[in-house]
Amino acid sequence: MKQSTPSQQQNRTKRHLQFALIERIKEKGYHAVTVKDIVERADYNRSTFYIHYQDKIEIAKELLDSMLKGLELSVAIPYVPGRKILTKRMNASYFHIVSYIYENRNFFELLKVEDSLPGLHTGFGETILTIYQKHFNFETLNQTPVNMDYFKRYTAYGFSGLLKNWIVHGFQVSQEEFIQEVIDLANTHIQSVKYVGDRVDAGSGD
């Protein structure tokens, strides 16, 4: 039987502790959660926690940073850098970001919690905006001239709002239905999309 390396064991322990933090936040809110709450939920002792983290603030920051980085990376997976895609030809395969959110829904459900992970509510929208600003160029419908900075902000925060609404309402519609609604909306004002970021292979955003 293949044995886990120390690094793999450390990562597994960290994932268990982060999962416990998520569950405790859902139960009682971030500010009420203690290290004792986390280790009891994860079934570890306090010394194990302190091997990996200095305090609750450090584990919360690592969790937030890793998940939002994964969100940013996930968007690139279906795209070839520099290739223009007509919006009317887009389908669900171009929205890997939606799959990433659904696959990690246990974390993103923290958006439903008022006293949630510090920085999550603002960081989620800012990450979507970063994706639009850094990784995509857009061509407006009928090549209508617009202030592209405003356009990207308008569409990014609109998409972010739709994603949050989907999450907050418990993913009531399927991924496919949600994506089709987004594509239908995009077709009203976006002619084409060009990915201008780096190539990312499937698995890199996990």
C-alpha positions as CSV (number, residue, x, y, z in Angstrom):
1,M,0.0,0.0,0.0
2,K,1.3,3.4,-0.9
3,Q,2.0,5.5,2.2
4,S,1.2,9.2,2.4
5,T,4.2,11.6,2.5
6,P,4.5,14.1,5.4
7,S,3.5,16.9,3.1
8,Q,0.3,15.0,2.0
9,Q,-0.5,14.3,5.7
10,Q,0.0,18.0,6.6
11,N,-2.2,19.1,3.7
12,R,-4.9,16.6,4.8
13,T,-4.7,17.9,8.4
14,K,-5.0,21.5,7.2
15,R,-8.0,20.6,5.0
16,H,-9.7,19.0,8.0
17,L,-9.1,22.0,10.2
18,Q,-10.3,24.4,7.5
19,F,-13.5,22.3,7.0
20,A,-14.0,22.4,10.8
21,L,-13.7,26.2,10.7
22,I,-16.3,26.5,7.9
23,E,-18.7,24.3,9.8
24,R,-18.3,26.3,13.0
25,I,-18.8,29.6,11.2
26,K,-22.0,28.3,9.8
27,E,-23.1,27.3,13.3
28,K,-22.2,30.3,15.3
29,G,-20.5,33.0,13.2
30,Y,-16.8,33.7,12.7
31,H,-16.2,36.0,15.7
32,A,-17.7,33.4,18.2
33,V,-15.5,30.6,16.9
34,T,-12.5,29.6,19.0
35,V,-9.5,27.4,18.3
36,K,-11.1,25.0,20.8
37,D,-14.3,24.9,18.6
38,I,-12.2,24.1,15.5
39,V,-10.1,21.3,17.0
40,E,-13.1,19.7,18.6
41,R,-15.0,19.7,15.3
42,A,-12.0,18.3,13.5
43,D,-11.3,15.8,16.2
44,Y,-7.7,17.0,16.8
45,N,-6.0,18.4,19.8
46,R,-4.8,22.0,20.2
47,S,-1.2,21.1,19.7
48,T,-1.9,19.8,16.2
49,F,-3.6,23.0,15.3
50,Y,-0.7,25.1,16.5
51,I,1.8,23.0,14.4
52,H,0.0,24.4,11.4
53,Y,-1.4,27.8,12.4
54,Q,-0.6,30.5,14.9
55,D,-4.2,31.4,15.5
56,K,-7.7,31.5,14.0
57,I,-6.8,34.6,12.0
58,E,-4.1,32.7,10.1
59,I,-6.2,29.7,9.2
60,A,-9.0,32.0,8.1
61,K,-6.7,34.0,5.8
62,E,-5.2,30.9,4.3
63,L,-8.6,29.4,3.6
64,L,-9.9,32.6,2.0
65,D,-6.8,33.2,-0.1
66,S,-6.6,29.7,-1.4
67,M,-10.3,29.5,-2.4
68,L,-10.4,32.9,-4.1
69,K,-7.1,32.1,-5.9
70,G,-8.8,28.8,-7.1
71,L,-11.8,30.8,-8.2
72,E,-9.6,33.1,-10.3
73,L,-7.7,30.2,-11.8
74,S,-10.8,28.1,-12.6
75,V,-12.1,30.6,-15.1
76,A,-9.2,30.1,-17.5
77,I,-9.5,26.3,-17.8
78,P,-11.8,26.2,-20.9
79,Y,-10.0,29.0,-22.8
80,V,-7.1,29.2,-25.3
81,P,-5.2,32.4,-24.8
82,G,-5.8,34.9,-27.6
83,R,-8.7,33.1,-29.1
84,K,-11.9,35.1,-29.6
85,I,-15.2,33.4,-28.8
86,L,-18.5,34.7,-30.1
87,T,-21.0,35.0,-27.2
88,K,-23.8,33.4,-29.3
89,R,-21.6,30.2,-29.6
90,M,-20.8,29.9,-25.9
91,N,-22.1,27.0,-23.9
92,A,-21.7,25.6,-20.4
93,S,-18.2,24.3,-21.0
94,Y,-16.9,28.0,-21.0
95,F,-18.1,28.5,-17.5
96,H,-15.8,26.3,-15.4
97,I,-16.0,28.9,-12.7
98,V,-19.6,27.9,-12.0
99,S,-18.5,24.2,-11.6
100,Y,-15.7,25.4,-9.3
101,I,-18.2,27.2,-7.1
102,Y,-20.6,24.3,-7.0
103,E,-17.9,21.7,-6.3
104,N,-16.7,23.9,-3.4
105,R,-20.2,24.9,-2.3
106,N,-19.5,24.0,1.3
107,F,-17.1,27.0,1.4
108,F,-19.1,29.4,-0.8
109,E,-22.2,28.8,1.3
110,L,-20.4,31.0,3.8
111,L,-21.7,33.9,1.6
112,K,-25.0,33.2,3.3
113,V,-23.6,33.9,6.7
114,E,-23.6,37.6,7.9
115,D,-20.7,37.1,10.4
116,S,-18.6,35.1,7.9
117,L,-15.0,34.6,7.0
118,P,-13.4,38.1,7.1
119,G,-13.0,39.5,3.6
120,L,-15.2,37.0,1.9
121,H,-18.1,39.2,1.0
122,T,-16.0,41.9,-0.5
123,G,-13.3,39.6,-1.8
124,F,-15.7,37.5,-3.8
125,G,-16.9,40.4,-5.9
126,E,-13.3,41.9,-6.2
127,T,-12.0,38.5,-7.5
128,I,-14.7,38.4,-10.2
129,L,-13.8,42.0,-11.1
130,T,-10.1,41.0,-11.3
131,I,-11.0,38.2,-13.6
132,Y,-12.8,40.6,-16.0
133,Q,-10.0,43.2,-15.8
134,K,-7.0,41.0,-16.1
135,H,-8.0,38.0,-18.1
136,F,-10.6,39.0,-20.7
137,N,-11.2,41.5,-23.5
138,F,-14.7,42.2,-24.6
139,E,-16.3,43.3,-27.8
140,T,-19.7,45.0,-27.3
141,L,-22.7,44.1,-29.3
142,N,-22.6,45.8,-32.7
143,Q,-19.2,47.2,-31.6
144,T,-20.9,50.0,-29.7
145,P,-18.2,52.3,-28.3
146,V,-18.2,52.4,-24.5
147,N,-15.8,53.1,-21.7
148,M,-14.4,49.6,-21.3
149,D,-13.3,50.1,-17.7
150,Y,-16.9,51.0,-16.8
151,F,-18.2,48.1,-19.0
152,K,-16.0,45.5,-17.2
153,R,-17.0,46.8,-13.8
154,Y,-20.7,46.8,-14.8
155,T,-20.6,43.3,-16.2
156,A,-18.3,41.9,-13.5
157,Y,-20.4,43.1,-10.6
158,G,-23.6,41.9,-12.4
159,F,-22.1,38.4,-12.8
160,S,-20.9,38.5,-9.2
161,G,-24.4,39.4,-8.0
162,L,-26.0,36.6,-10.0
163,L,-23.5,34.1,-8.6
164,K,-24.2,35.3,-5.0
165,N,-27.9,35.0,-5.6
166,W,-27.5,31.5,-6.9
167,I,-25.5,30.5,-3.9
168,V,-27.7,32.3,-1.3
169,H,-30.8,30.6,-2.7
170,G,-29.2,27.2,-2.3
171,F,-28.4,26.4,-5.9
172,Q,-32.1,26.0,-6.7
173,V,-31.5,25.9,-10.4
174,S,-28.9,23.5,-12.0
175,Q,-25.5,24.7,-13.2
176,E,-26.7,24.3,-16.8
177,E,-29.8,26.3,-16.3
178,F,-27.9,29.1,-14.4
179,I,-25.2,29.2,-17.1
180,Q,-27.8,29.4,-19.9
181,E,-29.4,32.4,-18.2
182,V,-26.0,34.1,-18.0
183,I,-25.3,33.4,-21.6
184,D,-28.8,34.8,-22.6
185,L,-28.0,38.0,-20.7
186,A,-24.5,38.3,-22.2
187,N,-25.9,38.0,-25.7
188,T,-27.8,41.3,-25.1
189,H,-24.6,43.4,-24.8
190,I,-21.5,41.3,-25.5
191,Q,-20.5,40.3,-29.1
192,S,-17.4,38.3,-28.3
193,V,-15.0,37.4,-25.5
194,K,-11.2,36.9,-25.8
195,Y,-9.2,35.3,-23.0
196,V,-5.9,37.1,-22.6
197,G,-4.6,35.4,-19.4
198,D,-2.3,32.5,-19.0
199,R,-3.1,28.9,-20.0
200,V,-4.4,26.9,-17.0
201,D,-4.8,23.1,-17.2
202,A,-7.7,21.3,-15.5
203,G,-6.8,20.6,-11.9
204,S,-4.7,23.7,-11.4
205,G,-7.5,25.5,-9.7
206,D,-8.3,22.8,-7.3
